[in-house]
């Protein structure tokens, strides 16, 4: 077979890029690998797109609204729909990660061991996307 896939990088739409960057970079420890360049907009100075990296995990963020078109508040229906998207990250020490994230003020659920043998820690990002840090129990 000649087809090869060597990586996967999900792209998610975010309401406020600055909030998402704070959460993923300051809160979780991701670094910005690339971005689209900052713009000045009515919502402030930000970039529309960012590629984040933490170890072997890559994630892209894209603003859901063009400059000057972002509603004043998050749409609860839109955020609720994000519950259908789960991002699972390999994390060798889920229990230590839970303690560290809680010390940073990030709300988590777990860790718990699922019936299929994965030790899992659950959290949500500012846009309601579900994140799971997990390791084989």
URLINLIN-V573083 format. One record per backbone hydrogen bond with DSSP energy under -0.5 kcal/mol. NH is the residue of the N-H (numbers start at 1). CO is the residue of the C=O. Records with the same first field share a line. If there is no record, write none. Layout:
BEGIN
NH = CO + CO
END
This chain:
BEGIN
10 = 58
12 = 60
14 = 62
20 = 16
21 = 17
22 = 18
23 = 19
24 = 20
25 = 21
26 = 21 + 22
27 = 22
28 = 23
29 = 24 + 25
30 = 24
31 = 53
33 = 31 + 51
34 = 51
36 = 49
39 = 46
41 = 39 + 44
44 = 41
46 = 39 + 44
48 = 37
50 = 61
51 = 34
52 = 50 + 59
53 = 31
54 = 57
57 = 54
59 = 52
60 = 10
61 = 50
62 = 12
63 = 48
64 = 14
69 = 66
76 = 74
79 = 75
80 = 76
81 = 77
82 = 78 + 79
83 = 80
84 = 81
85 = 82
86 = 84
87 = 130
88 = 86
89 = 132
91 = 134
97 = 93
98 = 94
99 = 95
100 = 96
101 = 97
102 = 98
103 = 99
104 = 100
105 = 102
106 = 101
107 = 105
109 = 122
111 = 120
112 = 120
114 = 112 + 118
117 = 114
119 = 135
120 = 112 + 118
121 = 133
122 = 109
123 = 131
125 = 129
128 = 125
130 = 82 + 85
131 = 123
132 = 87
133 = 121
134 = 89 + 132
135 = 119
137 = 117
END
